[in-house]
Amino acid sequence: MSLPAFPTVAAPTKLHQPPLPPEPTPAAARHSLSFVKPSRSPDPTVLWTCSIARCARNGRLAEAVGVFSEMMRSGVEPNHVTIVTLLSGCAGFPSGSESLGASLHGYAWKLGLVAENVMVATAVLNMYAKLDRVELARMVFDGMGVRNSVTWNTMIDGYVKKGRMPEALDLFDEMPHRDAVTWTVLINGFIKTGHFDKALELFREMQLSGVRPDFVTVIGAISACANLATLGLGLWIHRFVMKQDFKDNVRVCNSLMDMYSRCGCIQYAHLIFEKMPKRTLVSWNTIIAGFAANGHAEMALELFNRMQVEGFKPDGVSFTGAITACSHAGLVDEGLRYFHIMKNVHRIEPRIEHYGCLVDLYSRAGRLEDALNFIENMPMKPNDVVLGSLLGACRTHEDVKLAERLAKYVVDPDPDSDTNYVLLANIYAADRSWDGANKIRRKMKTLGIQKTPGFSSIEIGCNNHEFVAGDKSHPEAECIYKVLDLLSSEMKVWYAPPIIANELHEND
């Protein structure tokens, strides 16, 4: 493959003569001054590399490789920028580019660039990490004589994306100098793997170490607070944000709104929303979903309509918030109307979450048959969330027969999930149908499914304390159980006599 030919320049015509250079002044003529700049031919390596970069940047990796091959055939030597450009292209489009990346690695190694050039070695490392070959990335990392902060961060990020947090943490501890990117990568890694407490612990350590968090780090910390519902620490982070240059950052404000909504402080979320100098569709969706989840259906629908008045076109997430609001308020017809508008007016193809909202809409209104019919006619298989909405309604309305009809769907979506199995067994138990309850438990045992223990948590001094039934691992467990025994004794004093009286009456 050859480079595209440069456009030829047409010969000037009488009508379009190029401007003539000015006549030299007498002084200039005496000193032989020239107004014409000396022409320098561009470096051919730079020209070829630019062409390769243009192809790689636009996703045309095969074409970029073709240009590289033509470059080699023409006798032009590539430099380290050429190799880095191609390696970055392989990393950006990992599908089917592993063999090409390995060939480039071998070529760069023969030229000595992997050992001598930290940019090339880091690009090789990044390529292997993006190709999900973290072991090869680590081999490159260990073989590097010189590393910079980008090298360390790339290797840590490779472990994080694979969910291998212990290795990422070990590498983090070995790193000589950590910057904001290093801390942010590790914090977001713990958030993605569900270790929110560890993420917040690292956020505290980051500040103690003197590294200033940027807005990406703060968004991660806010997300951890939202998942743990630690309002105290969330308030502290909000105060921290107000002192920073990024206090009006849209993404930070959206994260704060989500955190307050999930902590039950929808008024604070609304206050942030109204004070935002600039809003995006995500901002509107976040506040609408927040009001809907907190039971303020009227306000959620009012914001949904206001959003459109202000020129924002609703997307699938917007309609999820609107239908959820209708579900919480028992507005079945209104929710169905929004679903119809989404499909037929805005031409948005419904996803599983939209069908789940309608099942929940029918279930909360007590229209269980309609909910089941809707599930049976869905264009996709129901997931645990969809089934859980109707099973919960069956338990509330003590409708065992409908729960049995629904049971055939419970096994199919996610056989490893225990939630709906437990819910179905509890429905049988509440109806004293012990055979049905035992049948479900035997099925769980056969499939190797164990009930996930429930836990309760309480926030004290910006720290979350979790408790599981019978758990004595808490450092203050002895004191906690003494207080529980005291409360139990007090309750027996106040409530035992009438209970005993009823039991005696029943025994008689």
Phi, psi and omega in degrees: 000136181253160178294148176297138183290143176287146180295138179284150181265125181290148178292141182295144176257175179295326182284334184235058176285135175295149181297137179282146178295150182293150178294134179294145177286162178305322181294319180293321180296321181297323183264008179053043178286139179247136179264359182263124180285141178294134182276137177239130179286136182292150179296123181298328178298320179295317180298312179297318181297320178298319179295318178297316181298321180298317179293313182296321181295329181269010176083008181263070186293319180299321178293322178298319178295322177298318178296320179297318179297318178297323178299317181293319181294331181280357176087010179271126181281128175287153174250186184296330179292323178299313181295316180299321180299315180291320178297320178296324176297319177296320180292325182285337181228075189293338184294113175075011183252010184293315181295321177297316179299319179296320178297318178296321177299314179297319180295315179296325180293320179297324179284351182082009184285329181293321181280328189258335187247115183293330178294316180293314180299319179293323178294322177296314179301313181297321180298313180296322179296317180291331178277008178068026177248068187292332178294318177294323177300319181293325177297318177296316181300313182294333182273358182281131177282324180234135178231147172245182184297327178296321179299309180299313182297323179295318180292318178297317179296325177299316177294319181299315182293337175273357181076014181266074186290325178301317178294321178297319181291322177298316180294322178299318180293330180279341187295129184291320181224119182258135176251184183298326180296318180301309180298318183295317179301315183290318179299313180294330176296316178293328177293316181295330180268006175084010179263073187290324178298317181294324178297317180290327176297318177294324178298320176294315180298323180300316180290323178294332180282351178090006178273127183280121179289143175265185186292333178292319177298316182296320178299320177297316179296320178296319178299320178296318177298320180296318181289330179267351184056040178270087185295321182300312179291326177298321177295321179296316179297323178298318177296322177298317180299320183298340179267357185258165180291338183264024183296334178261011178298129186298317182294322177295315179297319178298319179294319178296318178299316179297319181297312180296322179297316182285341175270000178086006180258067185293335179295319178296319178298318181293323179297317177298317182299314183291335181268357181293127179290334179217137181238150174245177177299325178298323178299313179297315181298322181295314183287325177296313179297324179297313178295321180296314182293332181268010173085010179261072186295318183299317180292322179298316180289326177296318178291326178298318179287321180295324179303317181288325177298324181276009171095010179262128179273124182293146175248191182299325179293322179300315181290329174300316177297317182294315181292323176299319178299316178298322180297316181291332182265357181074022181269078186296309182298321179294319178296319177295325179295317178296322178297319179295317180297318180300315183286311193264336180263309182269355177056040178263122180288122182297140176254179184302326181291330177290318176295323177298322178297320180289323175298317177295324178300310178294318185296315180294331179276359179082008180267071189290323178297318178298320179296317180294317177300321180295319178297317182293338181255008178294145179284354176226165180290140178290146177261185183298323183293316180298312180294323181298325179300313183285322177297321177298321178291324177299321179291318180298317183267006177053043181259086184290322183298317179291325177298323178294322177294329181279341187300329182296337179275340188294322184290327191288312189298305184215092184296345180271350182274136183264344192302306185286332173298313180296318179298318180294319177297322179292327177296316177297317182295320179297330178269006182060028175268078189293329179297317179295317180296317180293325178298317179294319180294322177295321179297319178299319180293320180296320181278356180075025181266126178249143180292127176287124182294134176283156179218156175244155181221153178220141180260123178228120179059044180065016177240138179268134176241121182256145182225132174245148181304127179080001183280130179236026182276347180295138182300335179257025186302318183299315180293320181297316181291329176296318178295320178297319177298320179296316178296321179297319178296317179298320180294322178296322179297317185278328189245351182295315185305309180295326179295315179298318180299317180295319181296319179296322181294319180292323179292326178293000000 
